[in-house]
C-alpha cells in the first residue's frame, strides 16, 4: 500500500532580482544571504490546480531578511481572521493561498505615519498617504502595482484573471486600500480586519458604507441617482418589495452584523440621502461580519473565479450504456454541492457524483442523460446568483456502443488538504480516478471504525464527534489519505477591570471599564476571539485600536481615535457574550457575563482625606470622603451631595432631600437614614447599624452587608441590587424583601432609571 501524504506538492520558488528563477543551488545561497528584492514563493494552502482556483497571493513589503518570520506571523493572523468570516470560511477550498516573502533592504514603508516620516526604498514602494502624496489621505496605502504584478507572476499558473494580490506593509499604523490590488498594514491591531474589507472592494466590487470620505468631516447629502451598488439604494423598504429590487429578499432578517436587515441612512461617503442594509457591517465598521447582502455578493464573486463543475466524463461524442458517468463538483468546507441526474427528462433519486448506466436497464436506442450540480448554500436568495452557482453536463447514450477497457485503476487524485487539521464541522472530500466500468467506493474510517456511505465526501458535522483529536482515513485501491481532525474547541478567557462589586459573572461599574479576551487552543495558529453586546453582531476582538496589547475600553460616550468612536456603551444592564475560533475553524461555545453601569458620582467641590474628628455637615456642593475616617455623625442637607469612597463613618449618616448620596465600599457604624434623595447608590458598603430608605428615586443597594434592620418604603421604584446580592442579617421587609433574598437583580425599570 502506498500512502499519499499530500496530493499537491509545491516547492518554494525563489526570485533573485535581474535573474531568472533560481536553481536549487542558488536557492540555498539566497536563503543564507538574500539581497534586497529577492523573493520566495511559499504555498500556504493549495486545494487544486491554480488554473481551476481563485488564487490569493499575499506579499510583504518593508520586511527585511531578519523580519521574514514576522511577516509569516502577520500573514497567519490575517488569514485566520479571514477564515473566521463568511463566506471565506465556507468557501476556503475554492482558494489557493501563496505567500511571497520579499526581502527589503529597509524596514518599514514610506510616510509612516505622516508626510514628515522617512521615504523608504522597498521592493513594492509602499507608502501611506497614497505613496506620500499630500493630496491623498493618511491611511491610504498604495504601492507600485507593476512591481506587485511581477512578483505575483512567480506563482506559476496564476494570471491577472484568476488571482488577487494582497500586499502587507511592515507597519503597525492603521491603513490599507482596495482596488485592483488590496493593501493593508501588517501588524496594526486592526490590520487583519482591513484585509477582508479591502477584498470586499477588490474581489467583491463592494462599495464603502462610510458616511464620510475624510474622517471627522461629514459626507454631506447624496445627490446622484439610484446607485449601481447592490448594497446602497434610494428606495424605501416598501418600494424595494414592490419593485423586487436591491435587498428586498433579505428585509427583516436578523443581520449577521447585528440588528435587522432594513434601511439605514448613510453610505457612499454621504451622510444623508442614501441608504444601506445594516446598521454596521464590515463595509461600514471593521470588526463586524459581512451582512447577508454583501455576503451574497461575495459568494458570487468567489465562486465565479472557479467552475461549479471542475471536470466530467467527456460529452462531445455519444457514450455507451455499459459505463459509468461522473462529474467533479467544487467542494466547499461547510457543505456539499448537490448533483441531480436526469434520464430522458426524468429525475433520478439520490445525490451522487457518479451514475452507473448499467443499473438503469435502458431500452435499446439513444437516451439523453443530464447531470446538474447546484450549490444549496443558504447564503444566496437571488435566483440569478443561484443560477450562476449551477452547472450541468449532458451526454447522449447509445446502447449500441461498447466502451472498451481503459485500464484505469481506482485511486485518489486530490483531496481536502491533509497538511492542516480539519475542523469538527468540516466536509472532507476526495477526488478519484474515473474507471469507465467501476464506481470507486471510498472506505472512510474514523479512529479505526468505518463511517460514511462510500462516497467522495464525508460530513464530519453529522458524526457528532466527541471532544478531542481524531484520525480520519480514506482508502481506495492502493491509496490512503490521512487527516487529523481537531474536535477541541478553543477556550476563551476574559478579564475585566476592577468593578465596584461583583457576583460570579455579574459586575457593577459607575464609570469606564476595560475588557481583555484571550483565546487559547491546543494547537498552533492564531486564535480569533469575538464578543457581542446585547445580541448585536459578533465583533472581532483585536485589543484596542492603538495597540493589540491594550484591552478594550467601554465608556458612556466612547473614545474618539482618528475621528472614529470606539467602545461606546450606554448606562444600564448589558450582556456581553464572548467566544473564540481556532485555526481549524472550530468555534467555542459562547459564554457571557453581565455588566451593569450606573451613573458616576458628581465632581467634588470639597475633598476630605485622612481623619476628620467630630461631626460633618454637608450644606451644599459635593463633599467627597476619599478613604477618610469620620469619627462623628454625618449630615447631608437638602440639595447637597456626599460621595464616600472607602473609609469609615463611625457615627450616623443622615441625608434628607439630598441631591446625591454615594456610598462606595464605605463602612458606616451608625444608622443610615436616606429620605427623598435624588440619587442613592450604596454599593459594596458595610452598614453596621439600621438602615432606613424612604421616598428615594431609584435607589441601588448592591453587594452590601447590612447587619441592622433594613426598612425601605415609598421608593420609586423599589431598590435594585443590580444583580449582585446583598447580605442582610437584620430584620426588614417591604420593598427591601428582594434585597434580602439574594440576586433578584432589581426590576428593569429600576435599572433603567439608575441609568438616567
Beta strands, then each sheet from edge to edge (+ up, - down):
strand 1: 2-3
strand 2: 13-15
strand 3: 39-45
strand 4: 54-61
strand 5: 95-102
strand 6: 163-169
strand 7: 176-177
strand 8: 182-185
strand 9: 264-267
strand 10: 270-276
strand 11: 309-312
strand 12: 319-320
strand 13: 324-329
strand 14: 338-343
strand 15: 346-347
strand 16: 354-356
strand 17: 366-374
strand 18: 390-398
strand 19: 412-415
strand 20: 422-423
strand 21: 427-432
strand 22: 443-446
strand 23: 449-451
strand 24: 457-459
strand 25: 469-476
strand 26: 479-486
strand 27: 491-496
strand 28: 501-503
strand 29: 506-509
strand 30: 513-520
strand 31: 528-533
strand 32: 539-540
strand 33: 552-554
strand 34: 559-561
strand 35: 564-566
strand 36: 572-581
strand 37: 591-597
strand 38: 606-608
strand 39: 611-612
strand 40: 616-618
strand 41: 622-626
strand 42: 629-630
strand 43: 634-636
strand 44: 641-645
strand 45: 648-649
strand 46: 653-656
strand 47: 660-664
strand 48: 667-668
strand 49: 672-675
strand 50: 679-683
strand 51: 686-687
strand 52: 691-694
strand 53: 700-702
strand 54: 705-706
strand 55: 710-713
strand 56: 727-728
strand 57: 732-734
sheet 1: 1+ 26+ 20+
sheet 2: 1+ 26+ 25- 22+ 23-
sheet 3: 2+ 3- 5+ 4+ 6+ 8+ 7-
sheet 4: 9+ 10-
sheet 5: 11+ 13- 16+
sheet 6: 12+ 18+ 17- 14+ 15-
sheet 7: 19+ 21- 24+
sheet 8: 27+ 30- 33+
sheet 9: 28+ 29- 37- 36+ 31- 32+
sheet 10: 34+ 35-
sheet 11: 38+ 41+ 44+ 47+ 50+ 53+
sheet 12: 39+ 42+ 45+ 48+ 51+ 54+ 56+
sheet 13: 40+ 43+ 46+ 49+ 52+ 55+ 57+
end
